[in-house]
């Protein structure tokens, strides 16, 4: 079972996907946890999740932790499959709690009240691909799959 979680090949494709997915999501996590990039930091993000969105405190905490540490794990290729699965569920949660009501398209021209779900669907495509393939070349997972 453990070997199946870490199993991967030596392909460059998952490496490229891991790096790009991490680079896209990492600033979002830094906004929520650290207040970087114009974010509200941990307290502001927790207030938004619990008071504005009405999510339980634990769900807000998991979102912040996953968005900050998930991309770091992906970048390193550590626990690629479990992290990819968790990020898939995170993106599905975003779609069904806040994004789907605004349609498919992102708010490119500022004419919608919120963002559509196209970004989240594209991100899910990447995480599902990593869930299938594993971390690929230069992934820490490769070390564990050999033992």
C-alpha positions, 0 to 999 in steps of 0.5 A: 500500500505504501509503495503504491502511494509513492510509486512513480517513474522517471518522467519529466512530465510530472516534474514540470506539472508539479513545479507549475501547479506549485508556483500557481497555488503557492502565492494563494497559500502565502496570502492566506497564511502569511498575508503576502501578496496583498493577502489578509493573513491567517486571522483575516482568512479565518474570519473570511472562511468562518464568518463570511462563508460560514465554514467550520473553523477546522475547514478554514484551517485545513484550507489554509494549511493545504494551500500553503504546504501542499504546493511545497510538497508538490514542488519537492515531489513528496506525498504527490498522490495524497497531496494531489487528491487533497488539492483536487477535493479543495478545488471541487469544494471551491467550485461548489461553494463559491465559483459555480454560481458565477458560471464557467468563465473567469472574471476577465473584464470585471463584469461578473460578481465573482470568478467562474470555475475554469481555473479550478477545473484546469487545476483539477486536471493537473492534480488528477494527472499527478494522482495517476502518474505520481511525482516523476523525475526528481520527486522525493517519492521515488526514494520511498518507492524503491524501498 
